[in-house]
Amino acid sequence: MIDQKIVDPDYLLFEAPRTSEYITGSEAVREAIKRANVDMAIAYPITPQSESMHLVGDIYAQGYVKEYFRGENEFAVMSSVAGASMAGVRVFTATGGPGTMRAFEVFPTWAGARLPIVCAFMTRGINSPLTIQPDTIEMAYLLETGILMLHAENSQDLHDMLLMAFMVAEKTDVHIPVGVFADGFFVTHTRDKVNMLPEDCKLPSYDPYTSPVPVMDMENVPVRQMRDPFVMKSNFISYAAHASWQQEIDAAAERSRKYLNHYLGGLIDVEHEDADIFIVTSGTAVSQSREAIATAREEGINVGLVKIKSIRPFPGEEIRALASRSKGIIVPEFNRVGWLAKEICSVIDEPRKVVRGPRVFGGMTMPPELILAEIRRINQ
């Protein structure tokens, strides 16, 4: 293994000197995992994620990751990742689009088993006719799987969120998986300046004995595996066990808020907090919105931006407070169904204020003019 010094996570993320490099989002994944002290990474290729895990394989060869192999398919990878995590190691993987769908059964299993897995999701279209282009529709399917969901605007977010994700997922009172989402191609294959952390530093090792459920190693009875499992029963005890455990996963997600607030500096970022109109969005739609907002403010329209960094847990209270004093909320999205607008409507008192769009999908870009047209319409 490469010789790196273990440092406090707060020092690494907030105090350590950084150097700027011009790299892609896929390369930002490589650089984050270099510093994440990962025990095992398991890969299966799918565009636009393939390069990320290929590069993780490269740093395995260099000695930054202890174990690395390729699975038979996405379902096999996510099942193998679960086994590795149950055995008490820090594990990382990545997927996207149809790969997410093929492995879907495993994600709620991760959460139910209290596994602190970190997975990067490089989002893309999943529908027929086949497309490999950017689309965030897979996030709609994952909202209720029990995993925490962070959405990166750019390569810098992707780099930092991955490192933060390990620290949050492994907290004893959280201990559920974290998905870090980045819009395929817009982030993964685009070069941008990323402020990099020192290569000779890494996160502290994962301590599996801080887990709220026993690790399955040679020293512990494998109590996760039941001789007489609940699934074989049809009685109140079985129903109550399943119901209470789902509530506990929800509670663990809520307990993550304090850690996410610490590492992310809040679940949302707000620009122009005194605005009359807000653009509320996540991912690369944030970048497109900034262009529209700049033009609108030059025209004298008081419009602001709310960048949502955490989708699960969702910043409902924060958005409700901003919505209460605004006259309109515009929610640009890169998907057909408008899942983010639905989330926002569910937490504010006046959902009629919400413009559920503009939305583009199937790989199309988001012209700032579409967002600007909605700003002007509300301002009339």
Secondary structure as UniProt FT lines:
FT   STRAND          5..6
FT   HELIX           9..10
FT   HELIX           11..15
FT   STRAND          19..23
FT   HELIX           25..34
FT   TURN            35..37
FT   STRAND          40..43
FT   TURN            47..49
FT   HELIX           50..62
FT   STRAND          67..70
FT   HELIX           74..86
FT   TURN            87..88
FT   STRAND          91..95
FT   HELIX           98..102
FT   TURN            103..105
FT   HELIX           106..112
FT   TURN            113..114
FT   STRAND          118..123
FT   HELIX           137..142
FT   TURN            143..144
FT   STRAND          148..152
FT   HELIX           155..169
FT   TURN            172..174
FT   STRAND          178..183
FT   TURN            184..189
FT   STRAND          192..196
FT   TURN            199..200
FT   STRAND          201..202
FT   HELIX           208..210
FT   TURN            218..219
FT   TURN            223..224
FT   HELIX           230..232
FT   HELIX           236..255
FT   HELIX           257..264
FT   STRAND          268..271
FT   TURN            273..274
FT   STRAND          277..281
FT   TURN            283..284
FT   HELIX           285..298
FT   TURN            299..300
FT   STRAND          303..308
FT   STRAND          310..312
FT   HELIX           316..324
FT   STRAND          328..330
FT   HELIX           339..347
FT   HELIX           351..353
FT   STRAND          354..355
FT   TURN            362..363
FT   HELIX           368..379
//
